Amino acid sequence: MNRTTHFTKEQVERKWWVLDLDGMVFGKAAAIAAKLIIGKHKPQFTRGQDCGDFVIAVNAGKIKVTGNKLSGKVYYRHSGYPGGLTSRTLQERLKSNPEELFRDAVRRMLPRNRLGRRLIHKLKAYSGADHPHKAQQPQLLQGELLDRI
């Protein structure tokens, strides 16, 4: 009889990936990053375990948005006090802090539990092309690798 194997987080080999967001569509890029962080691209994926990879997202300020979302998509936030509703458009958030915008999009694609709160720390987002993670020897995610994921 075949037995189902369950991998623990100590048995998983973690890689570092560089995802260049220059010219990529916003939602597709966030979905690719979330899939890599969760680990769904690996054959040993286990739903309740942390078996994903690290993702370094560079050029977050040069991400592409389709349609009229720059002016039409509005993000709301409420302080909890009367009259405390604030709203910002996608264009305002992209101009002020593109790393936070991409991180929020990926965070909303992760599980909403303790595991998801731990997984979001595997995403490192930067608005420019430079990042301080050269020592981890990350691989550039492009071409055929990007199509397989």
Order of alpha helices (4+ residues) and beta strands (2+ residues): beta-alpha-beta-alpha-beta-beta-alpha-alpha-alpha-beta-beta-alpha
